[in-house]
Amino acid sequence: MTHPTYTGMNGYKAFYDKKVTEVWALTSYDAQKMAQKFWGLHEKKRHMISTVLCVRANGETVPHRTCDL
């Protein structure tokens, strides 16, 4: 993930129905809402979107193991 010019944003990956997108947001809830708008989903389906923190606002990468996802 490349860090945007925004400061204070965390990098998230959002997952929904075999779809993946990268989102930059302040919180995981904001990332979930942005992914919902990106995919054009109704608000009632927002709970089906999973988000994973990938890059912290300071640029630090967050390591994940595949078995944790």
PQR file with spaces between the fields and no chain letter, atoms N, CA, C, O and H, PARSE charges and radii, in Angstrom:
ATOM       1  N    MET     1       0.853   -1.182    0.000 -0.4000 1.5000
ATOM       2  CA   MET     1       0.000    0.000    0.000 -0.0000 2.0000
ATOM       3  C    MET     1       0.893    1.237    0.000  0.5500 1.7000
ATOM       4  O    MET     1       1.842    1.325    0.779 -0.5500 1.4000
ATOM       5  N    THR     2       0.596    2.153   -0.842 -0.4000 1.5000
ATOM       6  CA   THR     2       1.337    3.397   -0.846 -0.0000 2.0000
ATOM       7  C    THR     2       0.607    4.400    0.029  0.5500 1.7000
ATOM       8  O    THR     2      -0.618    4.511   -0.022 -0.5500 1.4000
ATOM       9  H    THR     2      -0.175    2.081   -1.475  0.4000 1.0000
ATOM      10  N    HIS     3       1.362    5.123    0.825 -0.4000 1.5000
ATOM      11  CA   HIS     3       0.763    6.070    1.768 -0.0000 2.0000
ATOM      12  C    HIS     3       0.305    7.315    1.017  0.5500 1.7000
ATOM      13  O    HIS     3       1.066    7.870    0.225 -0.5500 1.4000
ATOM      14  H    HIS     3       2.357    5.033    0.866  0.4000 1.0000
ATOM      15  N    PRO     4      -0.920    7.757    1.252 -0.5600 1.5000
ATOM      16  CA   PRO     4      -1.418    8.959    0.571  0.2800 2.0000
ATOM      17  C    PRO     4      -0.806   10.211    1.178  0.5500 1.7000
ATOM      18  O    PRO     4      -0.047   10.131    2.144 -0.5500 1.4000
ATOM      19  N    THR     5      -1.131   11.346    0.622 -0.4000 1.5000
ATOM      20  CA   THR     5      -0.607   12.600    1.133 -0.0000 2.0000
ATOM      21  C    THR     5      -1.321   13.042    2.401  0.5500 1.7000
ATOM      22  O    THR     5      -0.885   13.989    3.056 -0.5500 1.4000
ATOM      23  H    THR     5      -1.748   11.410   -0.162  0.4000 1.0000
ATOM      24  N    TYR     6      -2.416   12.368    2.758 -0.4000 1.5000
ATOM      25  CA   TYR     6      -3.135   12.710    3.983 -0.0000 2.0000
ATOM      26  C    TYR     6      -2.297   12.311    5.187  0.5500 1.7000
ATOM      27  O    TYR     6      -1.650   11.264    5.176 -0.5500 1.4000
ATOM      28  H    TYR     6      -2.770   11.599    2.227  0.4000 1.0000
ATOM      29  N    THR     7      -2.305   13.128    6.210 -0.4000 1.5000
ATOM      30  CA   THR     7      -1.599   12.753    7.429 -0.0000 2.0000
ATOM      31  C    THR     7      -2.607   12.246    8.450  0.5500 1.7000
ATOM      32  O    THR     7      -3.755   12.689    8.485 -0.5500 1.4000
ATOM      33  H    THR     7      -2.831   13.978    6.219  0.4000 1.0000
ATOM      34  N    GLY     8      -2.169   11.334    9.259 -0.4000 1.5000
ATOM      35  CA   GLY     8      -3.024   10.792   10.303 -0.0000 2.0000
ATOM      36  C    GLY     8      -3.969    9.695    9.844  0.5500 1.7000
ATOM      37  O    GLY     8      -4.828    9.265   10.614 -0.5500 1.4000
ATOM      38  H    GLY     8      -1.236   10.974    9.231  0.4000 1.0000
ATOM      39  N    MET     9      -3.831    9.230    8.600 -0.4000 1.5000
ATOM      40  CA   MET     9      -4.715    8.175    8.084 -0.0000 2.0000
ATOM      41  C    MET     9      -4.027    6.817    8.201  0.5500 1.7000
ATOM      42  O    MET     9      -2.830    6.686    7.948 -0.5500 1.4000
ATOM      43  H    MET     9      -3.134    9.580    7.974  0.4000 1.0000
ATOM      44  N    ASN    10      -4.801    5.823    8.585 -0.4000 1.5000
ATOM      45  CA   ASN    10      -4.329    4.449    8.628 -0.0000 2.0000
ATOM      46  C    ASN    10      -4.727    3.736    7.341  0.5500 1.7000
ATOM      47  O    ASN    10      -5.755    4.051    6.742 -0.5500 1.4000
ATOM      48  H    ASN    10      -5.773    5.930    8.790  0.4000 1.0000
ATOM      49  N    GLY    11      -3.919    2.784    6.923 -0.4000 1.5000
ATOM      50  CA   GLY    11      -4.224    2.005    5.724 -0.0000 2.0000
ATOM      51  C    GLY    11      -4.918    0.704    6.090  0.5500 1.7000
ATOM      52  O    GLY    11      -4.424   -0.053    6.926 -0.5500 1.4000
ATOM      53  H    GLY    11      -3.083    2.528    7.409  0.4000 1.0000
ATOM      54  N    TYR    12      -6.053    0.442    5.474 -0.4000 1.5000
ATOM      55  CA   TYR    12      -6.835   -0.765    5.742 -0.0000 2.0000
ATOM      56  C    TYR    12      -7.086   -1.515    4.446  0.5500 1.7000
ATOM      57  O    TYR    12      -7.114   -0.921    3.368 -0.5500 1.4000
ATOM      58  H    TYR    12      -6.455    1.056    4.795  0.4000 1.0000
ATOM      59  N    LYS    13      -7.269   -2.819    4.558 -0.4000 1.5000
ATOM      60  CA   LYS    13      -7.799   -3.620    3.457 -0.0000 2.0000
ATOM      61  C    LYS    13      -9.203   -4.004    3.865  0.5500 1.7000
ATOM      62  O    LYS    13      -9.436   -4.422    4.998 -0.5500 1.4000
ATOM      63  H    LYS    13      -7.246   -3.302    5.434  0.4000 1.0000
ATOM      64  N    ALA    14     -10.142   -3.862    2.940 -0.4000 1.5000
ATOM      65  CA   ALA    14     -11.531   -4.209    3.201 -0.0000 2.0000
ATOM      66  C    ALA    14     -11.913   -5.399    2.331  0.5500 1.7000
ATOM      67  O    ALA    14     -11.526   -5.478    1.165 -0.5500 1.4000
ATOM      68  H    ALA    14      -9.953   -3.522    2.019  0.4000 1.0000
ATOM      69  N    PHE    15     -12.674   -6.320    2.906 -0.4000 1.5000
ATOM      70  CA   PHE    15     -13.076   -7.549    2.228 -0.0000 2.0000
ATOM      71  C    PHE    15     -14.592   -7.678    2.256  0.5500 1.7000
ATOM      72  O    PHE    15     -15.232   -7.450    3.283 -0.5500 1.4000
ATOM      73  H    PHE    15     -12.988   -6.256    3.853  0.4000 1.0000
ATOM      74  N    TYR    16     -15.162   -8.054    1.093 -0.4000 1.5000
ATOM      75  CA   TYR    16     -16.600   -8.304    1.006 -0.0000 2.0000
ATOM      76  C    TYR    16     -16.866   -9.230   -0.178  0.5500 1.7000
ATOM      77  O    TYR    16     -16.518   -8.892   -1.309 -0.5500 1.4000
ATOM      78  H    TYR    16     -14.642   -8.239    0.260  0.4000 1.0000
ATOM      79  N    ASP    17     -17.466  -10.372    0.056 -0.4000 1.5000
ATOM      80  CA   ASP    17     -17.914  -11.271   -0.995 -0.0000 2.0000
ATOM      81  C    ASP    17     -16.848  -11.493   -2.076  0.5500 1.7000
ATOM      82  O    ASP    17     -17.099  -11.257   -3.258 -0.5500 1.4000
ATOM      83  H    ASP    17     -17.749  -10.646    0.975  0.4000 1.0000
ATOM      84  N    LYS    18     -15.677  -11.941   -1.670 -0.4000 1.5000
ATOM      85  CA   LYS    18     -14.541  -12.224   -2.558 -0.0000 2.0000
ATOM      86  C    LYS    18     -13.987  -10.981   -3.248  0.5500 1.7000
ATOM      87  O    LYS    18     -13.267  -11.094   -4.240 -0.5500 1.4000
ATOM      88  H    LYS    18     -15.474  -12.133   -0.710  0.4000 1.0000
ATOM      89  N    LYS    19     -14.315   -9.795   -2.731 -0.4000 1.5000
ATOM      90  CA   LYS    19     -13.785   -8.543   -3.256 -0.0000 2.0000
ATOM      91  C    LYS    19     -12.846   -7.951   -2.218  0.5500 1.7000
ATOM      92  O    LYS    19     -13.054   -8.110   -1.015 -0.5500 1.4000
ATOM      93  H    LYS    19     -14.900   -9.703   -1.925  0.4000 1.0000
ATOM      94  N    VAL    20     -11.798   -7.258   -2.698 -0.4000 1.5000
ATOM      95  CA   VAL    20     -10.828   -6.623   -1.814 -0.0000 2.0000
ATOM      96  C    VAL    20     -10.543   -5.219   -2.330  0.5500 1.7000
ATOM      97  O    VAL    20     -10.421   -5.006   -3.536 -0.5500 1.4000
ATOM      98  H    VAL    20     -11.629   -7.129   -3.675  0.4000 1.0000
ATOM      99  N    THR    21     -10.437   -4.260   -1.412 -0.4000 1.5000
ATOM     100  CA   THR    21     -10.028   -2.914   -1.786 -0.0000 2.0000
ATOM     101  C    THR    21      -9.163   -2.326   -0.683  0.5500 1.7000
ATOM     102  O    THR    21      -9.245   -2.754    0.468 -0.5500 1.4000
ATOM     103  H    THR    21     -10.536   -4.433   -0.432  0.4000 1.0000
ATOM     104  N    GLU    22      -8.342   -1.353   -1.026 -0.4000 1.5000
ATOM     105  CA   GLU    22      -7.518   -0.652   -0.053 -0.0000 2.0000
ATOM     106  C    GLU    22      -8.170    0.680    0.269  0.5500 1.7000
ATOM     107  O    GLU    22      -8.637    1.386   -0.624 -0.5500 1.4000
ATOM     108  H    GLU    22      -8.276   -1.005   -1.961  0.4000 1.0000
ATOM     109  N    VAL    23      -8.198    1.019    1.553 -0.4000 1.5000
ATOM     110  CA   VAL    23      -8.870    2.231    2.012 -0.0000 2.0000
ATOM     111  C    VAL    23      -7.975    2.934    3.028  0.5500 1.7000
ATOM     112  O    VAL    23      -7.337    2.284    3.855 -0.5500 1.4000
ATOM     113  H    VAL    23      -7.818    0.445    2.279  0.4000 1.0000
ATOM     114  N    TRP    24      -7.931    4.251    2.964 -0.4000 1.5000
ATOM     115  CA   TRP    24      -7.210    5.060    3.962 -0.0000 2.0000
ATOM     116  C    TRP    24      -8.243    5.807    4.792  0.5500 1.7000
ATOM     117  O    TRP    24      -9.046    6.573    4.260 -0.5500 1.4000
ATOM     118  H    TRP    24      -8.450    4.780    2.293  0.4000 1.0000
ATOM     119  N    ALA    25      -8.217    5.575    6.112 -0.4000 1.5000
ATOM     120  CA   ALA    25      -9.218    6.178    6.998 -0.0000 2.0000
ATOM     121  C    ALA    25      -8.634    6.338    8.397  0.5500 1.7000
ATOM     122  O    ALA    25      -7.577    5.790    8.712 -0.5500 1.4000
ATOM     123  H    ALA    25      -7.565    4.952    6.545  0.4000 1.0000
ATOM     124  N    LEU    26      -9.339    7.097    9.228 -0.4000 1.5000
ATOM     125  CA   LEU    26      -8.902    7.308   10.610 -0.0000 2.0000
ATOM     126  C    LEU    26      -9.176    6.093   11.488  0.5500 1.7000
ATOM     127  O    LEU    26      -8.356    5.747   12.339 -0.5500 1.4000
ATOM     128  H    LEU    26     -10.197    7.543    8.973  0.4000 1.0000
ATOM     129  N    THR    27     -10.315    5.446   11.292 -0.4000 1.5000
ATOM     130  CA   THR    27     -10.700    4.295   12.112 -0.0000 2.0000
ATOM     131  C    THR    27     -11.172    3.151   11.206  0.5500 1.7000
ATOM     132  O    THR    27     -11.430    3.353   10.019 -0.5500 1.4000
ATOM     133  H    THR    27     -10.981    5.727   10.601  0.4000 1.0000
ATOM     134  N    SER    28     -11.279    1.956   11.777 -0.4000 1.5000
ATOM     135  CA   SER    28     -11.757    0.817   10.993 -0.0000 2.0000
ATOM     136  C    SER    28     -13.227    1.005   10.611  0.5500 1.7000
ATOM     137  O    SER    28     -13.662    0.548    9.555 -0.5500 1.4000
ATOM     138  H    SER    28     -11.069    1.792   12.741  0.4000 1.0000
ATOM     139  N    TYR    29     -13.982    1.675   11.471 -0.4000 1.5000
ATOM     140  CA   TYR    29     -15.392    1.952   11.150 -0.0000 2.0000
ATOM     141  C    TYR    29     -15.489    2.889    9.938  0.5500 1.7000
ATOM     142  O    TYR    29     -16.316    2.676    9.051 -0.5500 1.4000
ATOM     143  H    TYR    29     -13.629    2.046   12.329  0.4000 1.0000
ATOM     144  N    ASP    30     -14.646    3.920    9.904 -0.4000 1.5000
ATOM     145  CA   ASP    30     -14.616    4.818    8.747 -0.0000 2.0000
ATOM     146  C    ASP    30     -14.188    4.069    7.487  0.5500 1.7000
ATOM     147  O    ASP    30     -14.712    4.321    6.402 -0.5500 1.4000
ATOM     148  H    ASP    30     -13.974    4.092   10.625  0.4000 1.0000
ATOM     149  N    ALA    31     -13.237    3.152    7.633 -0.4000 1.5000
ATOM     150  CA   ALA    31     -12.791    2.348    6.491 -0.0000 2.0000
ATOM     151  C    ALA    31     -13.923    1.470    5.984  0.5500 1.7000
ATOM     152  O    ALA    31     -14.085    1.295    4.776 -0.5500 1.4000
ATOM     153  H    ALA    31     -12.811    2.947    8.514  0.4000 1.0000
ATOM     154  N    GLN    32     -14.705    0.918    6.902 -0.4000 1.5000
ATOM     155  CA   GLN    32     -15.844    0.085    6.532 -0.0000 2.0000
ATOM     156  C    GLN    32     -16.877    0.903    5.763  0.5500 1.7000
ATOM     157  O    GLN    32     -17.422    0.434    4.765 -0.5500 1.4000
ATOM     158  H    GLN    32     -14.573    1.059    7.883  0.4000 1.0000
ATOM     159  N    LYS    33     -17.149    2.132    6.226 -0.4000 1.5000
ATOM     160  CA   LYS    33     -18.118    2.991    5.539 -0.0000 2.0000
ATOM     161  C    LYS    33     -17.613    3.399    4.153  0.5500 1.7000
ATOM     162  O    LYS    33     -18.393    3.464    3.203 -0.5500 1.4000
ATOM     163  H    LYS    33     -16.706    2.514    7.037  0.4000 1.0000
ATOM     164  N    MET    34     -16.311    3.673    4.035 -0.4000 1.5000
ATOM     165  CA   MET    34     -15.749    4.049    2.738 -0.0000 2.0000
ATOM     166  C    MET    34     -15.816    2.881    1.750  0.5500 1.7000
ATOM     167  O    MET    34     -16.117    3.079    0.573 -0.5500 1.4000
ATOM     168  H    MET    34     -15.677    3.620    4.806  0.4000 1.0000
ATOM     169  N    ALA    35     -15.539    1.676    2.225 -0.4000 1.5000
ATOM     170  CA   ALA    35     -15.629    0.491    1.365 -0.0000 2.0000
ATOM     171  C    ALA    35     -17.070    0.251    0.933  0.5500 1.7000
ATOM     172  O    ALA    35     -17.323   -0.145   -0.205 -0.5500 1.4000
ATOM     173  H    ALA    35     -15.294    1.516    3.182  0.4000 1.0000
ATOM     174  N    GLN    36     -18.003    0.486    1.828 -0.4000 1.5000
ATOM     175  CA   GLN    36     -19.425    0.336    1.496 -0.0000 2.0000
ATOM     176  C    GLN    36     -19.803    1.268    0.356  0.5500 1.7000
ATOM     177  O    GLN    36     -20.488    0.858   -0.581 -0.5500 1.4000
ATOM     178  H    GLN    36     -17.798    0.808    2.753  0.4000 1.0000
ATOM     179  N    LYS    37     -19.364    2.510    0.429 -0.4000 1.5000
ATOM     180  CA   LYS    37     -19.659    3.469   -0.641 -0.0000 2.0000
ATOM     181  C    LYS    37     -18.943    3.084   -1.933  0.5500 1.7000
ATOM     182  O    LYS    37     -19.502    3.222   -3.022 -0.5500 1.4000
ATOM     183  H    LYS    37     -18.808    2.843    1.191  0.4000 1.0000
ATOM     184  N    PHE    38     -17.703    2.600   -1.811 -0.4000 1.5000
ATOM     185  CA   PHE    38     -16.923    2.202   -2.981 -0.0000 2.0000
ATOM     186  C    PHE    38     -17.627    1.095   -3.760  0.5500 1.7000
ATOM     187  O    PHE    38     -17.689    1.132   -4.988 -0.5500 1.4000
ATOM     188  H    PHE    38     -17.249    2.487   -0.928  0.4000 1.0000
ATOM     189  N    TRP    39     -18.162    0.102   -3.028 -0.4000 1.5000
ATOM     190  CA   TRP    39     -18.841   -1.018   -3.680 -0.0000 2.0000
ATOM     191  C    TRP    39     -20.310   -0.748   -3.935  0.5500 1.7000
ATOM     192  O    TRP    39     -20.981   -1.573   -4.556 -0.5500 1.4000
ATOM     193  H    TRP    39     -18.112    0.072   -2.030  0.4000 1.0000
ATOM     194  N    GLY    40     -20.833    0.378   -3.477 -0.4000 1.5000
ATOM     195  CA   GLY    40     -22.228    0.719   -3.713 -0.0000 2.0000
ATOM     196  C    GLY    40     -23.210   -0.171   -2.959  0.5500 1.7000
ATOM     197  O    GLY    40     -24.281   -0.502   -3.468 -0.5500 1.4000
ATOM     198  H    GLY    40     -20.288    1.049   -2.973  0.4000 1.0000
ATOM     199  N    LEU    41     -22.835   -0.551   -1.744 -0.4000 1.5000
ATOM     200  CA   LEU    41     -23.679   -1.423   -0.940 -0.0000 2.0000
ATOM     201  C    LEU    41     -24.658   -0.627   -0.091  0.5500 1.7000
ATOM     202  O    LEU    41     -24.398    0.519    0.277 -0.5500 1.4000
ATOM     203  H    LEU    41     -21.965   -0.281   -1.331  0.4000 1.0000
ATOM     204  N    HIS    42     -25.773   -1.246    0.209 -0.4000 1.5000
ATOM     205  CA   HIS    42     -26.758   -0.640    1.104 -0.0000 2.0000
ATOM     206  C    HIS    42     -26.206   -0.699    2.532  0.5500 1.7000
ATOM     207  O    HIS    42     -25.412   -1.581    2.860 -0.5500 1.4000
ATOM     208  H    HIS    42     -25.984   -2.176   -0.090  0.4000 1.0000
ATOM     209  N    GLU    43     -26.630    0.243    3.375 -0.4000 1.5000
ATOM     210  CA   GLU    43     -26.148    0.294    4.754 -0.0000 2.0000
ATOM     211  C    GLU    43     -26.412   -0.995    5.518  0.5500 1.7000
ATOM     212  O    GLU    43     -25.650   -1.343    6.420 -0.5500 1.4000
ATOM     213  H    GLU    43     -27.275    0.959    3.108  0.4000 1.0000
ATOM     214  N    LYS    44     -27.477   -1.706    5.173 -0.4000 1.5000
ATOM     215  CA   LYS    44     -27.818   -2.943    5.871 -0.0000 2.0000
ATOM     216  C    LYS    44     -26.794   -4.053    5.622  0.5500 1.7000
ATOM     217  O    LYS    44     -26.768   -5.040    6.358 -0.5500 1.4000
ATOM     218  H    LYS    44     -28.097   -1.423    4.441  0.4000 1.0000
ATOM     219  N    LYS    45     -25.956   -3.906    4.604 -0.4000 1.5000
ATOM     220  CA   LYS    45     -24.950   -4.921    4.305 -0.0000 2.0000
ATOM     221  C    LYS    45     -23.566   -4.534    4.819  0.5500 1.7000
ATOM     222  O    LYS    45     -22.606   -5.281    4.625 -0.5500 1.4000
ATOM     223  H    LYS    45     -25.977   -3.105    4.007  0.4000 1.0000
ATOM     224  N    ARG    46     -23.451   -3.381    5.470 -0.4000 1.5000
ATOM     225  CA   ARG    46     -22.153   -2.910    5.946 -0.0000 2.0000
ATOM     226  C    ARG    46     -21.531   -3.889    6.944  0.5500 1.7000
ATOM     227  O    ARG    46     -20.308   -4.030    6.983 -0.5500 1.4000
ATOM     228  H    ARG    46     -24.231   -2.775    5.627  0.4000 1.0000
ATOM     229  N    HIS    47     -22.349   -4.563    7.746 -0.4000 1.5000
ATOM     230  CA   HIS    47     -21.811   -5.499    8.736 -0.0000 2.0000
ATOM     231  C    HIS    47     -21.100   -6.686    8.090  0.5500 1.7000
ATOM     232  O    HIS    47     -20.388   -7.419    8.776 -0.5500 1.4000
ATOM     233  H    HIS    47     -23.341   -4.448    7.715  0.4000 1.0000
ATOM     234  N    MET    48     -21.274   -6.885    6.809 -0.4000 1.5000
ATOM     235  CA   MET    48     -20.647   -7.999    6.104 -0.0000 2.0000
ATOM     236  C    MET    48     -19.256   -7.639    5.578  0.5500 1.7000
ATOM     237  O    MET    48     -18.579   -8.487    4.995 -0.5500 1.4000
ATOM     238  H    MET    48     -21.852   -6.290    6.251  0.4000 1.0000
ATOM     239  N    ILE    49     -18.824   -6.391    5.780 -0.4000 1.5000
ATOM     240  CA   ILE    49     -17.510   -5.933    5.339 -0.0000 2.0000
ATOM     241  C    ILE    49     -16.519   -6.102    6.489  0.5500 1.7000
ATOM     242  O    ILE    49     -16.763   -5.631    7.600 -0.5500 1.4000
ATOM     243  H    ILE    49     -19.374   -5.703    6.253  0.4000 1.0000
ATOM     244  N    SER    50     -15.412   -6.770    6.218 -0.4000 1.5000
ATOM     245  CA   SER    50     -14.334   -6.936    7.204 -0.0000 2.0000
ATOM     246  C    SER    50     -13.195   -6.001    6.846  0.5500 1.7000
ATOM     247  O    SER    50     -12.876   -5.835    5.668 -0.5500 1.4000
ATOM     248  H    SER    50     -15.214   -7.153    5.316  0.4000 1.0000
ATOM     249  N    THR    51     -12.578   -5.390    7.849 -0.4000 1.5000
ATOM     250  CA   THR    51     -11.431   -4.518    7.608 -0.0000 2.0000
ATOM     251  C    THR    51     -10.248   -5.001    8.433  0.5500 1.7000
ATOM     252  O    THR    51     -10.410   -5.489    9.551 -0.5500 1.4000
ATOM     253  H    THR    51     -12.837   -5.525    8.805  0.4000 1.0000
ATOM     254  N    VAL    52      -9.049   -4.856    7.859 -0.4000 1.5000
ATOM     255  CA   VAL    52      -7.815   -5.252    8.520 -0.0000 2.0000
ATOM     256  C    VAL    52      -6.830   -4.096    8.424  0.5500 1.7000
ATOM     257  O    VAL    52      -6.582   -3.575    7.337 -0.5500 1.4000
ATOM     258  H    VAL    52      -8.917   -4.460    6.951  0.4000 1.0000
ATOM     259  N    LEU    53      -6.273   -3.698    9.558 -0.4000 1.5000
ATOM     260  CA   LEU    53      -5.273   -2.627    9.583 -0.0000 2.0000
ATOM     261  C    LEU    53      -3.979   -3.133    8.955  0.5500 1.7000
ATOM     262  O    LEU    53      -3.458   -4.171    9.360 -0.5500 1.4000
ATOM     263  H    LEU    53      -6.475   -4.122   10.441  0.4000 1.0000
ATOM     264  N    CYS    54      -3.456   -2.400    7.963 -0.4000 1.5000
ATOM     265  CA   CYS    54      -2.229   -2.804    7.270 -0.0000 2.0000
ATOM     266  C    CYS    54      -1.075   -1.833    7.509  0.5500 1.7000
ATOM     267  O    CYS    54       0.072   -2.252    7.662 -0.5500 1.4000
ATOM     268  H    CYS    54      -3.880   -1.556    7.634  0.4000 1.0000
ATOM     269  N    VAL    55      -1.381   -0.528    7.540 -0.4000 1.5000
ATOM     270  CA   VAL    55      -0.350    0.483    7.727 -0.0000 2.0000
ATOM     271  C    VAL    55      -0.859    1.511    8.736  0.5500 1.7000
ATOM     272  O    VAL    55      -1.946    2.066    8.577 -0.5500 1.4000
ATOM     273  H    VAL    55      -2.313   -0.187    7.415  0.4000 1.0000
ATOM     274  N    ARG    56      -0.064    1.755    9.770 -0.4000 1.5000
ATOM     275  CA   ARG    56      -0.443    2.760   10.765 -0.0000 2.0000
ATOM     276  C    ARG    56      -0.188    4.154   10.216  0.5500 1.7000
ATOM     277  O    ARG    56       0.519    4.317    9.222 -0.5500 1.4000
ATOM     278  H    ARG    56       0.819    1.304    9.899  0.4000 1.0000
ATOM     279  N    ALA    57      -0.763    5.155   10.860 -0.4000 1.5000
ATOM     280  CA   ALA    57      -0.652    6.542   10.407 -0.0000 2.0000
ATOM     281  C    ALA    57       0.804    7.020   10.365  0.5500 1.7000
ATOM     282  O    ALA    57       1.137    7.900    9.571 -0.5500 1.4000
ATOM     283  H    ALA    57      -1.338    5.022   11.667  0.4000 1.0000
ATOM     284  N    ASN    58       1.664    6.457   11.200 -0.4000 1.5000
ATOM     285  CA   ASN    58       3.073    6.867   11.208 -0.0000 2.0000
ATOM     286  C    ASN    58       3.896    6.159   10.140  0.5500 1.7000
ATOM     287  O    ASN    58       5.110    6.354   10.070 -0.5500 1.4000
ATOM     288  H    ASN    58       1.393    5.743   11.845  0.4000 1.0000
ATOM     289  N    GLY    59       3.252    5.334    9.301 -0.4000 1.5000
ATOM     290  CA   GLY    59       3.936    4.643    8.212 -0.0000 2.0000
ATOM     291  C    GLY    59       4.407    3.249    8.565  0.5500 1.7000
ATOM     292  O    GLY    59       4.942    2.543    7.710 -0.5500 1.4000
ATOM     293  H    GLY    59       2.266    5.175    9.358  0.4000 1.0000
ATOM     294  N    GLU    60       4.218    2.836    9.816 -0.4000 1.5000
ATOM     295  CA   GLU    60       4.649    1.513   10.271 -0.0000 2.0000
ATOM     296  C    GLU    60       3.725    0.429    9.715  0.5500 1.7000
ATOM     297  O    GLU    60       2.504    0.519    9.837 -0.5500 1.4000
ATOM     298  H    GLU    60       3.784    3.409   10.511  0.4000 1.0000
ATOM     299  N    THR    61       4.322   -0.593    9.104 -0.4000 1.5000
ATOM     300  CA   THR    61       3.552   -1.706    8.558 -0.0000 2.0000
ATOM     301  C    THR    61       3.127   -2.633    9.693  0.5500 1.7000
ATOM     302  O    THR    61       3.907   -2.907   10.606 -0.5500 1.4000
ATOM     303  H    THR    61       5.314   -0.666    9.005  0.4000 1.0000
ATOM     304  N    VAL    62       1.901   -3.108    9.631 -0.4000 1.5000
ATOM     305  CA   VAL    62       1.379   -4.025   10.644 -0.0000 2.0000
ATOM     306  C    VAL    62       1.468   -5.447   10.089  0.5500 1.7000
ATOM     307  O    VAL    62       0.784   -5.772    9.118 -0.5500 1.4000
ATOM     308  H    VAL    62       1.268   -2.886    8.890  0.4000 1.0000
ATOM     309  N    PRO    63       2.307   -6.303   10.695 -0.5600 1.5000
ATOM     310  CA   PRO    63       2.444   -7.669   10.183  0.2800 2.0000
ATOM     311  C    PRO    63       1.236   -8.525   10.560  0.5500 1.7000
ATOM     312  O    PRO    63       0.680   -8.390   11.650 -0.5500 1.4000
ATOM     313  N    HIS    64       0.842   -9.401    9.648 -0.4000 1.5000
ATOM     314  CA   HIS    64      -0.259  -10.339    9.881 -0.0000 2.0000
ATOM     315  C    HIS    64       0.176  -11.709    9.393  0.5500 1.7000
ATOM     316  O    HIS    64       0.918  -11.841    8.420 -0.5500 1.4000
ATOM     317  H    HIS    64       1.293   -9.511    8.762  0.4000 1.0000
ATOM     318  N    ARG    65      -0.302  -12.716   10.090 -0.4000 1.5000
ATOM     319  CA   ARG    65      -0.111  -14.078    9.621 -0.0000 2.0000
ATOM     320  C    ARG    65      -1.382  -14.495    8.916  0.5500 1.7000
ATOM     321  O    ARG    65      -2.475  -14.107    9.329 -0.5500 1.4000
ATOM     322  H    ARG    65      -0.905  -12.609   10.881  0.4000 1.0000
ATOM     323  N    THR    66      -1.258  -15.267    7.875 -0.4000 1.5000
ATOM     324  CA   THR    66      -2.423  -15.702    7.090 -0.0000 2.0000
ATOM     325  C    THR    66      -3.428  -16.436    7.963  0.5500 1.7000
ATOM     326  O    THR    66      -4.633  -16.300    7.753 -0.5500 1.4000
ATOM     327  H    THR    66      -0.370  -15.582    7.540  0.4000 1.0000
ATOM     328  N    CYS    67      -2.975  -17.194    8.915 -0.4000 1.5000
ATOM     329  CA   CYS    67      -3.910  -17.950    9.750 -0.0000 2.0000
ATOM     330  C    CYS    67      -4.705  -17.039   10.689  0.5500 1.7000
ATOM     331  O    CYS    67      -5.705  -17.480   11.254 -0.5500 1.4000
ATOM     332  H    CYS    67      -1.996  -17.305    9.085  0.4000 1.0000
ATOM     333  N    ASP    68      -4.291  -15.783   10.871 -0.4000 1.5000
ATOM     334  CA   ASP    68      -5.009  -14.838   11.720 -0.0000 2.0000
ATOM     335  C    ASP    68      -6.190  -14.204   11.005  0.5500 1.7000
ATOM     336  O    ASP    68      -7.095  -13.685   11.659 -0.5500 1.4000
ATOM     337  H    ASP    68      -3.478  -15.425   10.412  0.4000 1.0000
ATOM     338  N    LEU    69      -6.203  -14.234    9.680 -0.4000 1.5000
ATOM     339  CA   LEU    69      -7.258  -13.563    8.932 -0.0000 2.0000
ATOM     340  C    LEU    69      -8.467  -14.389    8.822  0.5500 1.7000
ATOM     341  O    LEU    69      -9.452  -13.965    8.219 -0.5500 1.4000
ATOM     342  H    LEU    69      -5.468  -14.656    9.149  0.4000 1.0000
